[in-house]
Structure formats: structure tokens, C-alpha cells
Amino acid sequence: MLVLALLASSLAAMPEQAEAQGRQTRLLGVWNGFNEHAVVVEVNNTSDSDADLLLTVQTSAGIALGAEQIKLPAKGTQHVALNKYGIVDNHGTYVITAANGGGSLEDISGLTVFYRFLPPGSVEPLEYAFAIPFVELKTGIVAGIYNSFDPSGGVNPVFNWLSVVAPPDARTPFRATVQVYDQGGTLDTARSFRIAGIEPGQRLDFPLGHEQGQVVGIYRIVPDSGTYPYSAFLSRYNQSPDGGFRSAFFLESVSGSCSPETLPASTMDPATNWGEIANISSETAVVDVLVRDQSGVVRRDEQIRLAPYSQQHFLLNVDLGSRNLGTFSAACSNPDAPTPLLVQSVYYGHLNSQTAPLVEWAYASQATESLADAALPAVFHAPINTFLGAFNWYKTAAGAV
């Protein structure tokens, strides 16, 4: 079974991301031609009018690789393969603008899909596939969880690569300090490092975890300037003993929130599902944790204390059992407390119950921004791609009233 490991944001976060992108006159994406990736940009037009766009590709060194025009019919989609631009063993960014040089892109959305193919004649077409939405620029401190433990129980650490991107229209290089904390929340000064400068349009990748073996912890990116817009994310690659790969997915670096965040939970197909919470502040966090099954029945309701910069993981299979659905949520007991949390739900799928814990695929859902006080749009849009036999599932849930 092929599972496209596209990050699923918090249940209400996707509309805000699309709205934030819509205020821009250009859209920014990332590509990675390492690891024999086939890279495809999926561009979607959700409006009732045709769109005429220009896609420009460049390396992280600022070398222009080419450009092409994209003509999208109303409600249409187009896939653009980037390998024709000579991206092998390189990485960089691309920019999408209106072909006439101006105009809003409020109805344009999309993502970049990365495929690692198996040799012809293999039982399955791919080792893995995952997707990264168009880049959403942020300011200030962002953070994330790194985890190089092999979910299959093997001896090889999972590769964790932290990517940091400066937008092409920035006027100065991006500079920051990356603070790395161990599982207990202690600052690891030896592993923390300085980003001396990322030039406009450049993307740099840094190893984060696997160089130390199998470890887990959090990282914080502290920019020199709190107003500089940038993007950051973590990619995880689970290597198999034969040198191939079992799975890959990405996690966005986020600012965190103390507001209630509800994420999908699933042990379907079957899967091992971990709910993960991290405290990215210098204050102890008191957190209310709630797990419900697909009927809304509460399966876990507890309060935990998280020391500064520490984290706790919950095996949701204990609450939901095998092949079940539900939700996983976390919130600060005091929503006004200055203790932002990272909340994510990570799924490790198995071929069948007999092959567990061997991982066949993996993906993650992640709380990005809280929309508790935001008005939701009347219409939602989601991309569909069933090529290569991929399954598509659209997840919905009703929040607590």
C-alpha cells in the first residue's frame, strides 16, 4: 500500500494557511533532489477563473535553473516535474507568480511531492513519498521535536534534517541561533549551533539527532531579528538495514500555542499512533490531555506537568485499540500561561498485524496555528492524487462544544 505522507495540520488550520498565502503576490516552495528524489510541484486553482502563472526554479546557491508558464483552468490542477531542471544531488527553492507580473494569488494553492522509486519490477512502486505545502513564512522563535529512534526497533538512527529557508526577496541574510535540548529539557551546548547567514532565496540543511545515534529532544530557532520572515521544517528519513528507506515525512517548525489543539488519531491499517507534546518555554507547563474515539467517547482525560523544554509521548493504541479512529488534544490548564506547546500526532503503519513493529509507511498531523477565535470559510479545498495507487482519505472531526 502506498501512503502519501502529507502533513495534516490541526483540524481548523488549513483555511488560515491558505488565507495567509492568498495575501501574497508570490508563492514559495522548496525542492530536494538528493536521495534520488523525483520532485513534482502540484498547483491548484480554486477560483472560477483561469489562472496564468510563472514558475521559476533556483538552487540554494542562487543559480537559476529555468522557468515555465503554467496555465490553470478554473478549478483545475497541474503537476510540474522539476527533475528536468537538473536538480539531482542539489536542493533549492521555486517561486510562483502571476505571469503578467502582478495580481493576487489568493485562489492558488499547492505543494511539493517527493518520490523515491524502487527498481522496476519491484512489488511496490516506491520506497516512500511525502509532501510539503507551499512555504508559510514566519517571524520570531519557532521550535520542533527531533527524534532519531527507529520506530521499527532497528539499530540505524532515523535521519533528521533541519531545513531553514530565507525568502528570495529578503534584503539581508538570515542569522539565528539553534538551541538543542535533550529529552529531559537540558540545553545541549555542544550540539547547539549558530546559523551565520542564509542568503536570500537560500535553503540550508543541518543534521539534528542522527549524528548522535538514537536520541529525542526539541530544538528552538532564535533569530537575531524578531521581524525577519523565514521558514523552517524538519524532515525524517527512516532507513532500512539494506540501505534503502522505509518511510519519510516532514514536520513544520512552529511557534506553539497554549490554546486547545485537536488532532486526528488513527490506528488504522494497522498503525502505531503516538501523541506527542513538548513544552518549548522556560516555565513548567500544566497540560490537559484528552483522547476521544470516533464516537466522541473519552478514552483518556488526564493532567500532566511538563518541565521546561521537555516532552511526553502517549501511545494512543492503548486508548483506541487496534484499527480505530479518534482525536488527540492538549491545552494548557491556564490558557493565559506563557508556556507554548508543540502538539503532534505521528502514525507508523504496518503491512499487517503480523509484521508489526516493522514500519511500512509513516506520516504526521501537527498543530500549527490556533483558530479558536477565527471565522472559518464556507468552502474547504483539498488536493487529490491517486496516481501510483495512492489512497486518499479526507479527515473531518467535530470539535467539543
Salt bridges, closest charged atoms under 4 A:
GLU19 OE2 - ARG23 NH1 3.63
GLU36 OE1 - ARG116 NH1 3.93
GLU42 OE1 - HIS79 NE2 3.60
ASP48 OD1 - LYS75 NZ 2.59
ASP52 OD2 - LYS71 NZ 3.32
GLU68 OE2 - LYS84 NZ 2.93
GLU127 OE1 - ARG116 NE 2.43
ASP150 OD2 - ARG246 NH1 3.77
ASP169 OD1 - ARG26 NH2 3.03
ASP188 OD2 - ARG191 NH1 3.92
ASP205 OD1 - ARG203 NE 3.00
ASP224 OD2 - ARG194 NH2 2.48
GLU252 OE2 - LYS138 NZ 2.98
GLU276 OE2 - HIS313 ND1 3.67
ASP293 OD2 - ARG299 NH2 2.89
GLU302 OE2 - ARG300 NH1 2.41
ASP319 OD2 - ARG300 NE 3.03
GLU369 OE2 - LYS138 NZ 3.98
